[in-house]
Amino acid sequence: MKIHQVEQLVGITRRNIRFYEAEGLLSPGRDSQNGYRDYSESDVAELQKIKLLRKLDMPLERIRAIQENRVPLADALRAHVAELEHTRESLQNMQSICTLLSGRGEGYPTLDAAQYLAHIDGLEREGSRFVNIKKNDIRRKFIGPAVVAAVLIALMLYVIGLVAWALAADAENAPPFMLAALLFILPAAVIVGVILALIRRIRELKGGEEDAASQY
């Protein structure tokens, strides 16, 4: 089967299928004639198992451990149930604080956040989990690709400026029009390529483990 057929059978996107392949959870065969991926019935069954466990919010590492027979399915499910119970308690804590704030008629200008944060800190020390703002609010993973892209773009703009200055300074000895145009087109093409690569990388970073389950 081709990937579009697998998409229809399993009900997940091509992006997810490729993601699971990259994570080593799925290893389809290759067509001997054209080298394209050739998905079998067993691959479809494997994807359905992955989809089920991801629907239950089981982490990829635990699914991998199950696939590799390092952890029995029953043990993995028991551990996951315990984690879900912990999550349920944490959600109840968040719900109770929201209800408390609402019941007191708190307004944003007069909200004394410190007392509630102290209460949350105490709950976290007891094991409750609240939103990890370091993970959700600080997008450090985007900084590296953006810096590299900015440096390359700046370098190409410098090259374009240098070429323009050289042609203007010595117009009499300027190269033929096609060659001069090529000196501008090449760095411009690099700039476009860098921007497209950056956009693709940002989409890849946004589409990893965090939203794999949401793509079904």
Summary of the structure (lengths in Angstrom):
residues: 216
radius of gyration: 26.7
end to end distance: 19.6
largest distance: 80.8
contacts: 500
relative contact order: 0.09
helix: 73%
strand: 2%
